[in-house]
Amino acid sequence: MSNQRWKARWKADDIGFHQPRIHDNLPRFWPSLALPTGSAVLVPLCGKSHDLAWLQEQEHRVIGVELSHIAIEAFFAERALTPQRQRRGRFTRWSHGSIEIWCGDLFDLKASELGEIAAIYDCTSLTALPEQSRPSYVRHLSSLLEHDSQILLLTTESSDQSLPDSAQTPDGEVLSLYQSRFCIELLH
């Protein structure tokens, strides 16, 4: 989906993809990362996800990245928070406490702007992107991380892609995109 189309969907309130609560697998699998308190977590293409607040409650510094200012405004308004705004290069950084959401194109983000990121939480951002953009996305995320950083990747797959032994092995696309940069462990 193009950046303009994404912004148009938020403007039209066509956000059926937005989940009304935290993702069930986040509290189930997040503890396996064993991150220290205060670790910075990057959440690409975050929208107004409830997962951001849950990560903050786990005492992490949460850095979301979102194209739509409408989504960011909604995130803070729904929590009755008044964020501070600061221009950072091509981004506007909205922040309150230990949560910040950078408004702009993820592909414009540089590691030097973020500081050390301990983990990325990708809740279907990979699968929301067009297939031809996914290799660039993974390369870019890798460029934002230290060598020992982790990713909790939640993806979706259609039932017709399932193979009898698919529950035991990661998806072929995930392997091809990530295995040269990360050790992959299938959690579910």
ChimeraX attribute file (.defattr): number of C-alpha atoms within 10 A of each C-alpha:
attribute: neighborCount
match mode: 1-to-1
recipient: residues
	/A:1	9
	/A:2	9
	/A:3	11
	/A:4	10
	/A:5	10
	/A:6	14
	/A:7	18
	/A:8	13
	/A:9	13
	/A:10	16
	/A:11	14
	/A:12	8
	/A:13	11
	/A:14	12
	/A:15	13
	/A:16	8
	/A:17	8
	/A:18	12
	/A:19	12
	/A:20	10
	/A:21	10
	/A:22	15
	/A:23	15
	/A:24	9
	/A:25	12
	/A:26	17
	/A:27	14
	/A:28	10
	/A:29	12
	/A:30	15
	/A:31	10
	/A:32	10
	/A:33	13
	/A:34	7
	/A:35	18
	/A:36	11
	/A:37	10
	/A:38	14
	/A:39	16
	/A:40	24
	/A:41	25
	/A:42	27
	/A:43	24
	/A:44	24
	/A:45	25
	/A:46	27
	/A:47	25
	/A:48	24
	/A:49	22
	/A:50	16
	/A:51	20
	/A:52	25
	/A:53	18
	/A:54	17
	/A:55	22
	/A:56	18
	/A:57	12
	/A:58	17
	/A:59	16
	/A:60	21
	/A:61	22
	/A:62	29
	/A:63	26
	/A:64	27
	/A:65	23
	/A:66	23
	/A:67	23
	/A:68	24
	/A:69	20
	/A:70	16
	/A:71	22
	/A:72	23
	/A:73	17
	/A:74	14
	/A:75	20
	/A:76	17
	/A:77	12
	/A:78	9
	/A:79	9
	/A:80	9
	/A:81	13
	/A:82	12
	/A:83	18
	/A:84	12
	/A:85	14
	/A:86	12
	/A:87	11
	/A:88	12
	/A:89	12
	/A:90	12
	/A:91	19
	/A:92	16
	/A:93	20
	/A:94	22
	/A:95	20
	/A:96	13
	/A:97	11
	/A:98	15
	/A:99	19
	/A:100	21
	/A:101	33
	/A:102	28
	/A:103	23
	/A:104	20
	/A:105	16
	/A:106	18
	/A:107	10
	/A:108	10
	/A:109	20
	/A:110	14
	/A:111	15
	/A:112	8
	/A:113	10
	/A:114	13
	/A:115	12
	/A:116	16
	/A:117	20
	/A:118	22
	/A:119	21
	/A:120	23
	/A:121	23
	/A:122	18
	/A:123	22
	/A:124	15
	/A:125	18
	/A:126	21
	/A:127	14
	/A:128	14
	/A:129	14
	/A:130	10
	/A:131	10
	/A:132	8
	/A:133	11
	/A:134	18
	/A:135	14
	/A:136	12
	/A:137	18
	/A:138	15
	/A:139	13
	/A:140	17
	/A:141	18
	/A:142	18
	/A:143	13
	/A:144	20
	/A:145	20
	/A:146	14
	/A:147	11
	/A:148	9
	/A:149	17
	/A:150	19
	/A:151	21
	/A:152	17
	/A:153	16
	/A:154	17
	/A:155	14
	/A:156	11
	/A:157	9
	/A:158	6
	/A:159	7
	/A:160	6
	/A:161	8
	/A:162	11
	/A:163	10
	/A:164	6
	/A:165	8
	/A:166	11
	/A:167	12
	/A:168	11
	/A:169	14
	/A:170	15
	/A:171	15
	/A:172	9
	/A:173	12
	/A:174	15
	/A:175	14
	/A:176	10
	/A:177	16
	/A:178	15
	/A:179	11
	/A:180	9
	/A:181	11
	/A:182	15
	/A:183	10
	/A:184	15
	/A:185	9
	/A:186	10
	/A:187	15
	/A:188	10
